[in-house]
Every structure is written in structure tokens, then in C-alpha cells.
Amino acid sequence: MGKGDQKSRKGKISMGSFGISRPRTSDRLTVPKKEPEPTGNV
């Protein structure tokens, strides 16, 4: 269980792959967008 092991977290980090033991964290990468507040200009 090291850098050559495809099923371990260390091995997936060294290979750059994702899976069960190293899931992609998509919620951290995306920033939630806020809608602009209406200014009230008529």
C-alpha cells in the first residue's frame, strides 16, 4: 500500500486519478454565486 497501489489514496494522488477512496470535491472548487441586489433605479 504505497504510491504504486491503484486502490489506495496515496496511489491515486500519485497517479492523479479519482475514485471511491479519493472522491472529487466539487463543492470546494465552486464558489456560490450571489444574485445582485436590486438598486431601485426606476
C-alpha positions as protocol buffer text, in pm:
chain_id: "A"
residue {
  index: 1
  type: MET
  ca { x: 0 y: 0 z: 0 }
}
residue {
  index: 2
  type: GLY
  ca { x: 200 y: 288 z: -130 }
}
residue {
  index: 3
  type: LYS
  ca { x: 240 y: 511 z: -430 }
}
residue {
  index: 4
  type: GLY
  ca { x: 214 y: 218 z: -671 }
}
residue {
  index: 5
  type: ASP
  ca { x: -114 y: 88 z: -529 }
}
residue {
  index: 6
  type: GLN
  ca { x: -403 y: 195 z: -753 }
}
residue {
  index: 7
  type: LYS
  ca { x: -669 y: 143 z: -485 }
}
residue {
  index: 8
  type: SER
  ca { x: -512 y: 348 z: -206 }
}
residue {
  index: 9
  type: ARG
  ca { x: -540 y: 723 z: -158 }
}
residue {
  index: 10
  type: LYS
  ca { x: -164 y: 770 z: -190 }
}
residue {
  index: 11
  type: GLY
  ca { x: -157 y: 578 z: -516 }
}
residue {
  index: 12
  type: LYS
  ca { x: -446 y: 777 z: -660 }
}
residue {
  index: 13
  type: ILE
  ca { x: -276 y: 1105 z: -566 }
}
residue {
  index: 14
  type: SER
  ca { x: 48 y: 998 z: -735 }
}
residue {
  index: 15
  type: MET
  ca { x: -138 y: 886 z: -1049 }
}
residue {
  index: 16
  type: GLY
  ca { x: -380 y: 1178 z: -1049 }
}
residue {
  index: 17
  type: SER
  ca { x: -693 y: 962 z: -1062 }
}
residue {
  index: 18
  type: PHE
  ca { x: -1014 y: 975 z: -861 }
}
residue {
  index: 19
  type: GLY
  ca { x: -1240 y: 704 z: -719 }
}
residue {
  index: 20
  type: ILE
  ca { x: -1402 y: 572 z: -402 }
}
residue {
  index: 21
  type: SER
  ca { x: -1100 y: 630 z: -180 }
}
residue {
  index: 22
  type: ARG
  ca { x: -1030 y: 971 z: -340 }
}
residue {
  index: 23
  type: PRO
  ca { x: -1354 y: 1139 z: -445 }
}
residue {
  index: 24
  type: ARG
  ca { x: -1365 y: 1470 z: -628 }
}
residue {
  index: 25
  type: THR
  ca { x: -1464 y: 1758 z: -401 }
}
residue {
  index: 26
  type: SER
  ca { x: -1667 y: 1971 z: -638 }
}
residue {
  index: 27
  type: ASP
  ca { x: -1832 y: 2178 z: -365 }
}
residue {
  index: 28
  type: ARG
  ca { x: -1499 y: 2325 z: -253 }
}
residue {
  index: 29
  type: LEU
  ca { x: -1389 y: 2428 z: -601 }
}
residue {
  index: 30
  type: THR
  ca { x: -1701 y: 2619 z: -700 }
}
residue {
  index: 31
  type: VAL
  ca { x: -1785 y: 2948 z: -533 }
}
residue {
  index: 32
  type: PRO
  ca { x: -2157 y: 3007 z: -476 }
}
residue {
  index: 33
  type: LYS
  ca { x: -2276 y: 3299 z: -687 }
}
residue {
  index: 34
  type: LYS
  ca { x: -2483 y: 3569 z: -523 }
}
residue {
  index: 35
  type: GLU
  ca { x: -2751 y: 3742 z: -724 }
}
residue {
  index: 36
  type: PRO
  ca { x: -2703 y: 4119 z: -745 }
}
residue {
  index: 37
  type: GLU
  ca { x: -2936 y: 4312 z: -519 }
}
residue {
  index: 38
  type: PRO
  ca { x: -3182 y: 4544 z: -695 }
}
residue {
  index: 39
  type: THR
  ca { x: -3073 y: 4906 z: -661 }
}
residue {
  index: 40
  type: GLY
  ca { x: -3421 y: 5055 z: -706 }
}
residue {
  index: 41
  type: ASN
  ca { x: -3338 y: 5274 z: -1007 }
}
residue {
  index: 42
  type: VAL
  ca { x: -3656 y: 5349 z: -1198 }
}
